[in-house]
């Protein structure tokens, strides 16, 4: 049986705060690679939480491959976790991610729109329920944009990421929403992000034929957070991948 996780005053589960503090100790080498972490009892005393919260935090760090647990206790990973796979590095990847640095002429906007039938279940929504949508367009020489990104966010993303949750109400929307730090916000909320992308060529609203990228971003538990479709006109079509190793 899953126990309800105590909440902080900010609405975030306590285990995420414990995991964030320990993650900082590990990445800043205050706990050296290969060193044993304090006992669960010591962590309970340090953070003034119960043992269930500490165990949830340690499980999250195990999922992130920052620690390993064996019969003798829990230890900092001897080497940095392998990030050669499709793991989003919060310090490198910005949202919306089209072709590098955000274009100052780009047009961005938010909306609540009905979710396409094929995406509703994936986003954790009942059929027909609206989802939060973010649009990002880079204008071309004419009226047709040369790049376009449309992102839909899941109910889980709005529940877990405080900075994203503030966009629930249209009256709080700025004229030019800036979500470039979205993946940093997700990481700060204790989410370990992975992406799956499919790339193809097909028809689209920005050109007769365009390069298309379909991205699905999920957390360490398999919950879908974001689904984005990116389209490029032929004259601007380029896609660069950068992985940390």
C-alpha positions in Angstrom: 0.0 0.0 0.0 1.3 3.4 -0.9 1.3 5.9 1.9 0.4 9.5 1.3 3.5 11.6 1.2 3.5 14.6 3.6 3.4 18.0 1.9 5.5 21.0 2.5 4.0 24.5 2.8 4.7 25.0 -0.8 2.7 22.0 -1.8 5.7 19.8 -2.7 6.2 16.3 -1.2 8.8 16.3 1.5 10.7 13.5 -0.1 11.5 15.8 -3.1 13.1 18.3 -0.8 15.1 15.6 0.9 16.2 14.2 -2.4 17.2 17.7 -3.7 19.4 18.3 -0.6 21.1 14.9 -0.9 21.5 15.4 -4.7 23.2 18.7 -4.0 25.6 17.0 -1.5 26.4 14.4 -4.2 26.9 16.6 -7.2 28.9 19.1 -5.1 31.1 16.2 -3.8 30.3 16.9 -0.2 29.6 13.2 -0.3 32.5 11.7 -2.3 31.9 9.1 -5.0 31.9 5.7 -3.4 31.3 7.1 0.1 28.6 5.8 2.3 25.6 8.0 2.9 24.4 8.7 6.5 22.1 6.0 7.9 18.3 6.3 7.5 18.1 7.2 11.2 20.6 10.0 10.7 18.7 11.4 7.7 15.4 11.2 9.6 17.0 13.3 12.3 18.7 15.7 9.9 15.6 16.5 7.9 13.0 16.0 10.7 10.9 13.7 8.5 9.8 10.1 8.9 11.6 7.0 7.6 9.1 6.5 4.8 10.0 10.0 3.4 13.7 9.2 3.6 13.2 5.9 1.7 11.2 7.6 -1.0 14.0 10.2 -1.4 16.7 7.5 -1.6 14.6 5.5 -4.2 14.5 8.6 -6.4 18.3 9.0 -6.2 18.7 5.3 -7.1 16.4 5.9 -10.1 18.7 8.7 -11.1 21.7 6.4 -10.7 23.3 8.8 -8.1 23.4 6.2 -5.3 23.4 2.4 -5.0 22.1 0.4 -2.1 23.6 -2.9 -0.9 23.6 -5.0 2.2 26.1 -2.6 3.9 24.1 0.5 3.2 23.6 3.2 0.6 26.6 4.6 -1.2 27.3 7.5 -3.6 27.8 6.1 -7.2 31.5 5.6 -7.8 31.2 7.2 -11.3 28.8 9.8 -12.7 25.6 8.4 -14.1 25.6 7.5 -17.8 23.9 10.3 -19.6 24.8 9.3 -23.1 21.2 8.2 -23.6 18.2 10.4 -24.1 18.3 12.2 -20.8 17.5 15.8 -20.7 20.3 17.8 -19.1 18.6 20.8 -17.4 21.7 22.9 -17.7 21.9 22.5 -21.5 18.3 22.1 -22.8 15.9 24.9 -22.9 12.2 25.0 -23.8 10.9 25.6 -26.4 13.8 23.9 -28.0 13.8 24.8 -31.7 17.2 25.8 -33.1 19.3 27.0 -30.3 19.0 30.4 -28.6 15.4 31.7 -28.6 14.7 34.1 -31.4 13.7 37.6 -30.1 11.2 37.8 -32.9 9.4 34.6 -31.9 5.7 34.7 -31.1 4.7 32.7 -28.0 1.3 32.2 -26.4 -0.7 30.0 -24.1 -4.2 28.5 -24.4 -6.6 25.9 -23.1 -7.6 23.7 -26.0 -9.5 20.4 -26.4 -7.0 17.5 -26.4 -6.9 15.3 -29.5 -8.4 11.9 -28.8 -5.1 10.1 -29.4 -3.3 12.3 -26.8 -5.9 12.6 -24.0 -5.1 9.2 -22.4 -1.3 9.8 -22.8 -1.6 13.1 -21.0 -3.8 11.6 -18.2 -6.9 13.5 -19.3 -10.5 12.3 -20.0 -11.5 12.4 -23.7 -12.3 16.0 -24.8 -10.9 17.7 -21.6 -8.8 20.8 -22.5 -5.1 20.8 -21.9 -2.7 23.6 -21.4 -1.1 24.4 -24.8 2.1 26.5 -25.5 2.8 27.8 -29.0 6.1 29.1 -30.2 6.5 30.4 -33.8 9.4 32.0 -35.6 8.2 34.3 -38.3 9.4 34.0 -41.9 9.7 36.6 -44.6 6.0 36.3 -45.4 3.1 35.5 -43.2 4.0 31.8 -42.9 6.3 30.9 -39.9 9.5 29.1 -40.7 9.4 27.2 -37.4 6.6 26.2 -35.1 6.4 24.3 -31.8 3.2 23.3 -30.2 3.3 21.7 -26.7 0.6 20.1 -24.6 1.1 19.5 -20.8 -0.3 16.7 -18.8 -2.3 16.9 -15.6 0.7 15.3 -13.8 3.0 18.1 -15.0 0.7 20.8 -13.7 0.5 19.0 -10.4 4.2 18.4 -9.9 5.8 21.6 -11.2 4.8 24.7 -9.2 6.2 27.2 -11.8 4.0 25.5 -14.5 1.0 25.2 -12.3 0.7 29.0 -12.0 -0.4 29.0 -15.6 -3.6 27.1 -14.8 -5.6 30.4 -14.7 -5.7 32.5 -18.0 -5.8 35.7 -15.9 -2.3 34.9 -14.8 -0.9 34.5 -18.3 1.7 37.1 -19.3 1.6 38.7 -22.8 4.8 36.8 -23.8 5.1 33.6 -21.7 8.6 32.5 -21.1 9.0 28.8 -20.5 12.7 28.5 -21.4 13.5 27.2 -17.9 10.8 24.5 -18.0 13.2 21.6 -17.7 15.1 23.3 -14.9 11.7 23.7 -13.1 11.0 20.0 -13.6 14.4 19.0 -12.4 14.1 21.2 -9.3 10.8 19.5 -8.6 12.7 16.2 -8.4 11.7 14.9 -11.8 14.3 12.9 -13.8 13.4 13.5 -17.5 13.7 11.4 -20.5 12.6 12.1 -24.0 11.5 10.0 -27.0 11.5 11.7 -30.4 10.4 10.6 -33.9 11.6 12.6 -36.8 10.0 12.7 -40.3 9.1 14.7 -43.3 5.5 15.5 -44.1 2.8 18.1 -44.7 2.3 20.8 -42.2 0.7 24.2 -41.7 4.0 26.1 -42.1 5.0 24.7 -45.5 3.9 22.3 -48.1 6.6 19.9 -46.9 8.4 20.3 -43.6 10.7 18.5 -41.2 8.7 17.3 -38.2 9.8 16.3 -34.7 7.4 14.6 -32.3 8.7 14.7 -28.7 7.3 13.0 -25.6 9.0 13.9 -22.3 8.4 11.6 -19.3 9.5 11.4 -15.7 11.4 8.6 -14.0 8.1 6.8 -13.2 6.9 6.8 -16.8 4.4 9.7 -16.4 4.1 11.8 -19.5 4.8 15.4 -18.8 4.8 17.1 -22.2 4.1 16.2 -25.8 5.5 18.6 -28.4 5.3 18.8 -32.1 8.0 20.9 -33.8 7.9 21.7 -37.5 10.5 23.4 -39.7 10.1 24.8 -43.2 12.5 23.3 -45.8 14.8 26.4 -45.9 15.3 26.4 -42.1 15.2 22.6 -41.4 18.0 21.6 -39.1 18.1 19.5 -36.0 21.1 19.2 -33.7 21.4 16.7 -30.8 23.8 17.3 -27.9 24.3 14.6 -25.2 26.4 14.9 -22.1 28.9 12.1 -21.5 
